[in-house]
Amino acid sequence: MNPPRKRRVVLLGSTGSIGCSTLRVARELPDHIEIIALAAASRVDKLAEQARETGVRHVAIYDASKEAELRGLLPAGVTIHTGPEGLVELAAMQEADVVLVSIVGTAGLQPALAAIEAGKDLAIASKEILVMAGEVITDAARKRGVKLLPVDSEHNAIFQCLDGHSGGEAEVARLILTASGGPFRKLPAAELAHVTPEQALRHPTWDMGPKITIDSATLFNKGLEMIEARWLFDIGMERIDVVIHPQSIIHSMVEFTDGSVLAQMSRTDMGFPIQYALTWPQRFRGGLKPLDFPALAKLEFEAPREQDFPALGLARRAGLAGGTLPAVFNAANEVAVDAFRAGKVPFPGIWDCVGHVMDAHIAQASSTLEAVVSADQWARLAAAEFCGIPG
């Protein structure tokens, strides 16, 4: 029997935390994963270093003004693609098997669709892709017969638990997303107004970028994941729940209609979901360390404080309404997080801003990317006005 061919991966967002973890996984599995193209927003030094390490012949830099600087750092023979068009060109590369998108914001939408249209499997690390345009993306993937491979640890866990099951209503009772609870899960509600950005950036278990770390503190990260799960697994929002699990060892669970629950467990290392997404449906021994069960001591679970942390309720409302409301939910949160980090609004002001913008929005069907992008832009302006950010 011939050994499996290497999976050729285009990595969009290579200089971020997910991108760096993906390159680590590829280094540990050189016989199974080959990185063939890299893209970054603006960090030319890091991108050039990665290109030299991997030997890729194609790179993209979103900030086109950095092209000359990047050229001076790259070996001869490397093709540079620039701007939004450059990301789309890499996503549609003929020789690619899978495109991993780890780009913050709306910039990942067009490359994701380009990858699908080119018949490439799509590994999704950017929540915005399915939160904003879940209907558009899943319809396109279904028509082209490509696989959507979740990279988020929670969705990857559910993906593993559902392996071999239809995922339909006849089998699945609930999807249960686990949340660490962030640094403030025990903080009295009256003290949340005094939380500083520095405190919100101290996550108890995960090492992540600033946006997602603050989202974990507000529970907006889990709200975004609820909407993402609705599209990835074609399941109603009413059957998606969240439970607080401070140890972050169980990454999510599936409760079946017979009462059985399957859970996926591993160390808090993003290498696990990345590796499974890129090697699915096979598993290989890489550099990831298994759990030491005696060292775990205990696993705790508790209900989220939804009244004090209203992000989950806002997410349910957005997911149930559908249309353009999830895009508004996502965009308003992005602006509010930036405003909090800049000292423009207090910590609870993030929830207040998102709720206000959602209340003001007249939702439309989001069957087109244009409708999604328009709603996103409107929500950013409305959120900026609420937060007192000059236009």
Secondary structure, 3 states (H helix, E strand, C coil): CCCCCCEEEEEECCCCHHHHHHHHHHHHCCCCEEEEEEEECCCHHHHHHHHHHHCCCEEEECCHHHHHHHHCCCCCCCEEEEHHHHHHHHHCCCCCCEEEECCCHHHHHHHHHHHHHCCCEEEECCHHHHHHHHHHHHHHHHHHCCCEEECCHHHHHHHHHCCCCCCCCCCEEEEEEEECCCCCCCCCHHHHHHCCHHHHCCCCCCCCCHHHHHHHHHCHHHHHHHHHHHHHCCCCHHHEEEEECCCCCEEEEEEECCCCEEEEECCCCCHHHHHHHHHCCCCCCCCCCCCCHHHHCCCCCECCCCCCCCHHHHHHHHHHHCCCHHHHHHHHHHHHHHHHHCCCCCCCHHHHHHHHHHHHCCCCCCCCHHHHHHHHHHHHHHHHHHCCCCC
